[in-house]
Amino acid sequence: MCKLVNLETSTPNSAEAISDFFECYPASESAKSKLWELLIAAMGSKHADMWDGETRAEMLFFIERCGDFFEAVYDNLNPPSL
């Protein structure tokens, strides 16, 4: 198992969740694509009408940071080893 996941302190569910994520999204691009799809759906929903410019910018910033995080995780972990 990857050194990022400490098997001595992690619960079986947390290690399984990480493994499941990599199994479902084997490449960072697929995970990032889902993030953008969610953002597009959210921006087009009636709930987005309540968002002001700052809130929309925060949502974009969050999506970009999540995408960067996904890339970093995929670059630094070997998903098949999980």
N, CA, C and O atoms as a GROMACS GRO file, in nm:
protein
  328
    1MET      N    1   0.086  -0.119   0.000
    1MET     CA    2   0.000   0.000   0.000
    1MET      C    3   0.089   0.124   0.000
    1MET      O    4   0.202   0.121   0.051
    2CYS      N    5   0.041   0.228  -0.055
    2CYS     CA    6   0.112   0.354  -0.065
    2CYS      C    7   0.145   0.410   0.073
    2CYS      O    8   0.068   0.391   0.167
    3LYS      N    9   0.259   0.477   0.086
    3LYS     CA   10   0.299   0.532   0.215
    3LYS      C   11   0.206   0.643   0.262
    3LYS      O   12   0.202   0.672   0.382
    4LEU      N   13   0.131   0.705   0.172
    4LEU     CA   14   0.038   0.810   0.211
    4LEU      C   15  -0.072   0.755   0.301
    4LEU      O   16  -0.124   0.826   0.387
    5VAL      N   17  -0.107   0.631   0.281
    5VAL     CA   18  -0.210   0.567   0.362
    5VAL      C   19  -0.139   0.486   0.470
    5VAL      O   20  -0.070   0.388   0.440
    6ASN      N   21  -0.154   0.528   0.593
    6ASN     CA   22  -0.095   0.458   0.706
    6ASN      C   23  -0.191   0.349   0.750
    6ASN      O   24  -0.294   0.376   0.812
    7LEU      N   25  -0.156   0.225   0.719
    7LEU     CA   26  -0.245   0.114   0.749
    7LEU      C   27  -0.262   0.090   0.898
    7LEU      O   28  -0.360   0.030   0.941
    8GLU      N   29  -0.166   0.138   0.978
    8GLU     CA   30  -0.177   0.119   1.123
    8GLU      C   31  -0.281   0.210   1.185
    8GLU      O   32  -0.343   0.176   1.285
    9THR      N   33  -0.300   0.327   1.125
    9THR     CA   34  -0.394   0.423   1.183
    9THR      C   35  -0.520   0.444   1.101
    9THR      O   36  -0.619   0.497   1.151
   10SER      N   37  -0.517   0.404   0.975
   10SER     CA   38  -0.635   0.425   0.891
   10SER      C   39  -0.736   0.314   0.916
   10SER      O   40  -0.701   0.203   0.955
   11THR      N   41  -0.860   0.347   0.892
   11THR     CA   42  -0.964   0.245   0.903
   11THR      C   43  -0.970   0.170   0.772
   11THR      O   44  -0.930   0.222   0.668
   12PRO      N   45  -1.019   0.048   0.774
   12PRO     CA   46  -1.032  -0.025   0.648
   12PRO      C   47  -1.118   0.052   0.548
   12PRO      O   48  -1.093   0.045   0.427
   13ASN      N   49  -1.218   0.123   0.596
   13ASN     CA   50  -1.305   0.199   0.506
   13ASN      C   51  -1.232   0.312   0.436
   13ASN      O   52  -1.258   0.338   0.318
   14SER      N   53  -1.139   0.380   0.505
   14SER     CA   54  -1.070   0.491   0.440
   14SER      C   55  -0.975   0.441   0.333
   14SER      O   56  -0.968   0.500   0.225
   15ALA      N   57  -0.901   0.335   0.361
   15ALA     CA   58  -0.812   0.277   0.260
   15ALA      C   59  -0.893   0.225   0.143
   15ALA      O   60  -0.852   0.239   0.027
   16GLU      N   61  -1.007   0.165   0.171
   16GLU     CA   62  -1.093   0.113   0.065
   16GLU      C   63  -1.150   0.228  -0.020
   16GLU      O   64  -1.162   0.215  -0.141
   17ALA      N   65  -1.184   0.338   0.044
   17ALA     CA   66  -1.238   0.454  -0.029
   17ALA      C   67  -1.135   0.509  -0.127
   17ALA      O   68  -1.168   0.545  -0.239
   18ILE      N   69  -1.010   0.514  -0.083
   18ILE     CA   70  -0.903   0.564  -0.171
   18ILE      C   71  -0.885   0.468  -0.288
   18ILE      O   72  -0.877   0.510  -0.403
   19SER      N   73  -0.880   0.340  -0.257
   19SER     CA   74  -0.865   0.239  -0.362
   19SER      C   75  -0.982   0.244  -0.460
   19SER      O   76  -0.962   0.237  -0.581
   20ASP      N   77  -1.103   0.256  -0.407
   20ASP     CA   78  -1.222   0.262  -0.493
   20ASP      C   79  -1.219   0.385  -0.584
   20ASP      O   80  -1.256   0.377  -0.701
   21PHE      N   81  -1.173   0.498  -0.530
   21PHE     CA   82  -1.166   0.620  -0.611
   21PHE      C   83  -1.075   0.598  -0.731
   21PHE      O   84  -1.111   0.631  -0.844
   22PHE      N   85  -0.954   0.543  -0.706
   22PHE     CA   86  -0.861   0.520  -0.815
   22PHE      C   87  -0.914   0.416  -0.913
   22PHE      O   88  -0.887   0.424  -1.033
   23GLU      N   89  -0.989   0.321  -0.863
   23GLU     CA   90  -1.048   0.221  -0.952
   23GLU      C   91  -1.154   0.284  -1.042
   23GLU      O   92  -1.162   0.252  -1.161
   24CYS      N   93  -1.234   0.372  -0.985
   24CYS     CA   94  -1.340   0.439  -1.064
   24CYS      C   95  -1.285   0.544  -1.159
   24CYS      O   96  -1.338   0.562  -1.269
   25TYR      N   97  -1.180   0.612  -1.117
   25TYR     CA   98  -1.120   0.720  -1.197
   25TYR      C   99  -0.971   0.692  -1.210
   25TYR      O  100  -0.891   0.749  -1.136
   26PRO      N  101  -0.932   0.606  -1.303
   26PRO     CA  102  -0.792   0.564  -1.314
   26PRO      C  103  -0.696   0.673  -1.363
   26PRO      O  104  -0.574   0.655  -1.355
   27ALA      N  105  -0.749   0.783  -1.413
   27ALA     CA  106  -0.664   0.893  -1.459
   27ALA      C  107  -0.715   1.023  -1.400
   27ALA      O  108  -0.836   1.042  -1.383
   28SER      N  109  -0.623   1.114  -1.370
   28SER     CA  110  -0.664   1.241  -1.311
   28SER      C  111  -0.758   1.318  -1.403
   28SER      O  112  -0.845   1.391  -1.355
   29GLU      N  113  -0.743   1.302  -1.534
   29GLU     CA  114  -0.828   1.373  -1.628
   29GLU      C  115  -0.975   1.333  -1.611
   29GLU      O  116  -1.064   1.417  -1.623
   30SER      N  117  -0.999   1.206  -1.583
   30SER     CA  118  -1.138   1.162  -1.568
   30SER      C  119  -1.199   1.221  -1.440
   30SER      O  120  -1.316   1.258  -1.440
   31ALA      N  121  -1.121   1.229  -1.334
   31ALA     CA  122  -1.171   1.288  -1.210
   31ALA      C  123  -1.195   1.438  -1.228
   31ALA      O  124  -1.297   1.491  -1.184
   32LYS      N  125  -1.101   1.506  -1.294
   32LYS     CA  126  -1.117   1.649  -1.318
   32LYS      C  127  -1.236   1.677  -1.408
   32LYS      O  128  -1.306   1.776  -1.390
   33SER      N  129  -1.258   1.592  -1.505
   33SER     CA  130  -1.371   1.608  -1.596
   33SER      C  131  -1.503   1.603  -1.519
   33SER      O  132  -1.594   1.681  -1.545
   34LYS      N  133  -1.513   1.511  -1.424
   34LYS     CA  134  -1.635   1.502  -1.342
   34LYS      C  135  -1.654   1.629  -1.260
   34LYS      O  136  -1.767   1.676  -1.245
   35LEU      N  137  -1.546   1.685  -1.208
   35LEU     CA  138  -1.557   1.810  -1.133
   35LEU      C  139  -1.617   1.920  -1.220
   35LEU      O  140  -1.708   1.992  -1.178
   36TRP      N  141  -1.567   1.933  -1.342
   36TRP     CA  142  -1.618   2.036  -1.431
   36TRP      C  143  -1.763   2.012  -1.469
   36TRP      O  144  -1.841   2.106  -1.479
   37GLU      N  145  -1.798   1.886  -1.489
   37GLU     CA  146  -1.938   1.854  -1.519
   37GLU      C  147  -2.029   1.895  -1.405
   37GLU      O  148  -2.137   1.948  -1.427
   38LEU      N  149  -1.984   1.869  -1.283
   38LEU     CA  150  -2.062   1.910  -1.165
   38LEU      C  151  -2.077   2.061  -1.158
   38LEU      O  152  -2.184   2.113  -1.128
   39LEU      N  153  -1.968   2.132  -1.186
   39LEU     CA  154  -1.972   2.278  -1.181
   39LEU      C  155  -2.067   2.333  -1.288
   39LEU      O  156  -2.145   2.424  -1.260
   40ILE      N  157  -2.060   2.280  -1.407
   40ILE     CA  158  -2.148   2.326  -1.515
   40ILE      C  159  -2.293   2.301  -1.478
   40ILE      O  160  -2.379   2.387  -1.501
   41ALA      N  161  -2.320   2.184  -1.421
   41ALA     CA  162  -2.458   2.153  -1.379
   41ALA      C  163  -2.502   2.248  -1.268
   41ALA      O  164  -2.615   2.297  -1.268
   42ALA      N  165  -2.412   2.275  -1.175
   42ALA     CA  166  -2.447   2.364  -1.064
   42ALA      C  167  -2.471   2.506  -1.114
   42ALA      O  168  -2.565   2.572  -1.070
   43MET      N  169  -2.387   2.553  -1.204
   43MET     CA  170  -2.401   2.690  -1.255
   43MET      C  171  -2.530   2.706  -1.334
   43MET      O  172  -2.586   2.815  -1.342
   44GLY      N  173  -2.577   2.598  -1.393
   44GLY     CA  174  -2.699   2.604  -1.473
   44GLY      C  175  -2.826   2.580  -1.393
   44GLY      O  176  -2.937   2.590  -1.447
   45SER      N  177  -2.810   2.548  -1.267
   45SER     CA  178  -2.929   2.518  -1.186
   45SER      C  179  -2.992   2.646  -1.132
   45SER      O  180  -2.928   2.751  -1.130
   46LYS      N  181  -3.116   2.637  -1.088
   46LYS     CA  182  -3.184   2.754  -1.033
   46LYS      C  183  -3.118   2.800  -0.904
   46LYS      O  184  -3.131   2.917  -0.866
   47HIS      N  185  -3.046   2.710  -0.835
   47HIS     CA  186  -2.978   2.749  -0.712
   47HIS      C  187  -2.862   2.845  -0.739
   47HIS      O  188  -2.827   2.927  -0.655
   48ALA      N  189  -2.802   2.833  -0.857
   48ALA     CA  190  -2.690   2.920  -0.893
   48ALA      C  191  -2.735   3.064  -0.910
   48ALA      O  192  -2.653   3.156  -0.902
   49ASP      N  193  -2.864   3.086  -0.935
   49ASP     CA  194  -2.914   3.222  -0.948
   49ASP      C  195  -2.897   3.301  -0.819
   49ASP      O  196  -2.895   3.424  -0.820
   50MET      N  197  -2.885   3.229  -0.708
   50MET     CA  198  -2.867   3.296  -0.579
   50MET      C  199  -2.721   3.335  -0.555
   50MET      O  200  -2.692   3.412  -0.464
   51TRP      N  201  -2.629   3.282  -0.637
   51TRP     CA  202  -2.487   3.310  -0.617
   51TRP      C  203  -2.451   3.446  -0.674
   51TRP      O  204  -2.491   3.480  -0.786
   52ASP      N  205  -2.377   3.522  -0.597
   52ASP     CA  206  -2.325   3.648  -0.650
   52ASP      C  207  -2.190   3.618  -0.718
   52ASP      O  208  -2.145   3.504  -0.721
   53GLY      N  209  -2.129   3.720  -0.772
   53GLY     CA  210  -2.003   3.703  -0.844
   53GLY      C  211  -1.893   3.644  -0.758
   53GLY      O  212  -1.814   3.562  -0.805
   54GLU      N  213  -1.888   3.684  -0.632
   54GLU     CA  214  -1.784   3.633  -0.542
   54GLU      C  215  -1.804   3.483  -0.516
   54GLU      O  216  -1.707   3.407  -0.514
   55THR      N  217  -1.927   3.442  -0.496
   55THR     CA  218  -1.955   3.300  -0.472
   55THR      C  219  -1.922   3.217  -0.595
   55THR      O  220  -1.866   3.108  -0.583
   56ARG      N  221  -1.956   3.268  -0.713
   56ARG     CA  222  -1.921   3.196  -0.836
   56ARG      C  223  -1.769   3.183  -0.850
   56ARG      O  224  -1.718   3.078  -0.889
   57ALA      N  225  -1.698   3.290  -0.818
   57ALA     CA  226  -1.552   3.287  -0.826
   57ALA      C  227  -1.495   3.186  -0.726
   57ALA      O  228  -1.399   3.116  -0.756
   58GLU      N  229  -1.555   3.180  -0.607
   58GLU     CA  230  -1.511   3.082  -0.507
   58GLU      C  231  -1.533   2.939  -0.556
   58GLU      O  232  -1.449   2.852  -0.533
   59MET      N  233  -1.645   2.916  -0.622
   59MET     CA  234  -1.673   2.783  -0.676
   59MET      C  235  -1.570   2.745  -0.783
   59MET      O  236  -1.520   2.633  -0.783
   60LEU      N  237  -1.539   2.838  -0.872
   60LEU     CA  238  -1.438   2.812  -0.974
   60LEU      C  239  -1.302   2.786  -0.911
   60LEU      O  240  -1.230   2.694  -0.952
   61PHE      N  241  -1.267   2.866  -0.811
   61PHE     CA  242  -1.140   2.849  -0.742
   61PHE      C  243  -1.133   2.711  -0.677
   61PHE      O  244  -1.031   2.643  -0.687
   62PHE      N  245  -1.241   2.669  -0.612
   62PHE     CA  246  -1.245   2.539  -0.546
   62PHE      C  247  -1.226   2.426  -0.649
   62PHE      O  248  -1.149   2.333  -0.626
   63ILE      N  249  -1.296   2.436  -0.761
   63ILE     CA  250  -1.285   2.333  -0.865
   63ILE      C  251  -1.141   2.327  -0.917
   63ILE      O  252  -1.087   2.218  -0.937
   64GLU      N  253  -1.080   2.442  -0.940
   64GLU     CA  254  -0.943   2.444  -0.989
   64GLU      C  255  -0.847   2.384  -0.887
   64GLU      O  256  -0.758   2.308  -0.924
   65ARG      N  257  -0.865   2.416  -0.759
   65ARG     CA  258  -0.778   2.360  -0.655
   65ARG      C  259  -0.798   2.209  -0.643
   65ARG      O  260  -0.701   2.136  -0.625
   66CYS      N  261  -0.921   2.162  -0.652
   66CYS     CA  262  -0.948   2.018  -0.649
   66CYS      C  263  -0.880   1.949  -0.767
   66CYS      O  264  -0.822   1.842  -0.752
   67GLY      N  265  -0.888   2.011  -0.883
   67GLY     CA  266  -0.822   1.955  -1.001
   67GLY      C  267  -0.671   1.947  -0.982
   67GLY      O  268  -0.609   1.847  -1.017
   68ASP      N  269  -0.613   2.054  -0.926
   68ASP     CA  270  -0.469   2.053  -0.898
   68ASP      C  271  -0.434   1.944  -0.795
   68ASP      O  272  -0.332   1.876  -0.807
   69PHE      N  273  -0.522   1.929  -0.696
   69PHE     CA  274  -0.501   1.827  -0.594
   69PHE      C  275  -0.505   1.688  -0.657
   69PHE      O  276  -0.420   1.604  -0.628
   70PHE      N  277  -0.604   1.664  -0.742
   70PHE     CA  278  -0.614   1.534  -0.809
   70PHE      C  279  -0.487   1.506  -0.889
   70PHE      O  280  -0.432   1.396  -0.880
   71GLU      N  281  -0.440   1.604  -0.965
   71GLU     CA  282  -0.319   1.584  -1.044
   71GLU      C  283  -0.201   1.550  -0.955
   71GLU      O  284  -0.123   1.460  -0.986
   72ALA      N  285  -0.187   1.622  -0.843
   72ALA     CA  286  -0.076   1.597  -0.751
   72ALA      C  287  -0.084   1.457  -0.692
   72ALA      O  288   0.017   1.388  -0.680
   73VAL      N  289  -0.204   1.414  -0.655
   73VAL     CA  290  -0.220   1.280  -0.599
   73VAL      C  291  -0.184   1.175  -0.703
   73VAL      O  292  -0.109   1.082  -0.674
   74TYR      N  293  -0.237   1.190  -0.823
   74TYR     CA  294  -0.208   1.093  -0.928
   74TYR      C  295  -0.060   1.093  -0.965
   74TYR      O  296  -0.004   0.988  -0.996
   75ASP      N  297   0.004   1.210  -0.963
   75ASP     CA  298   0.147   1.219  -0.996
   75ASP      C  299   0.234   1.156  -0.887
   75ASP      O  300   0.342   1.106  -0.916
   76ASN      N  301   0.186   1.158  -0.763
   76ASN     CA  302   0.269   1.113  -0.651
   76ASN      C  303   0.234   0.976  -0.595
   76ASN      O  304   0.306   0.923  -0.511
   77LEU      N  305   0.126   0.920  -0.642
   77LEU     CA  306   0.085   0.787  -0.598
   77LEU      C  307   0.080   0.695  -0.718
   77LEU      O  308   0.061   0.738  -0.832
   78ASN      N  309   0.097   0.572  -0.691
   78ASN     CA  310   0.083   0.471  -0.796
   78ASN      C  311  -0.048   0.400  -0.769
   78ASN      O  312  -0.050   0.300  -0.697
   79PRO      N  313  -0.158   0.448  -0.825
   79PRO     CA  314  -0.290   0.393  -0.794
   79PRO      C  315  -0.301   0.241  -0.798
   79PRO      O  316  -0.365   0.183  -0.710
   80PRO      N  317  -0.241   0.173  -0.895
   80PRO     CA  318  -0.256   0.027  -0.896
   80PRO      C  319  -0.197  -0.040  -0.772
   80PRO      O  320  -0.232  -0.154  -0.742
   81SER      N  321  -0.108   0.027  -0.701
   81SER     CA  322  -0.045  -0.035  -0.584
   81SER      C  323  -0.135  -0.027  -0.461
   81SER      O  324  -0.104  -0.087  -0.359
   82LEU      N  325  -0.244   0.048  -0.471
   82LEU     CA  326  -0.331   0.062  -0.353
   82LEU      C  327  -0.404  -0.064  -0.323
   82LEU      O  328  -0.481  -0.069  -0.227
   0.00000   0.00000   0.00000
